[in-house]
Amino acid sequence: MTENNPEEKPLRRSKKTVEAPEDTGFSRTKTRQKQKLESQAEKTKQLARKLNYAIIGLIVAIILVFLFMRFVNF
């Protein structure tokens, strides 16, 4: 506002007066999302390994029961 004309509106800045710097790194949110995805992938991998061990154990148990029933005449 100038003192000569009190009804004059103040000048506004343009929305693009300052250019944003290029995003060279990750933001906190992106970093957290990346860590969460990595954590989920690791947990999935561990769960798959445990499931494989459980399946192998059941197969061995079935074979042992079959052999027991075959040779003991149960």
Secondary structure, DSSP 4 states (H G I P E B T S, - for coil): --SS-TTPPPP---TTSSPPPP--S--HHHHHHHHHHHHHHHHHHHHHHHHHHHHHHHHHHHHHHHHHHHHHT-
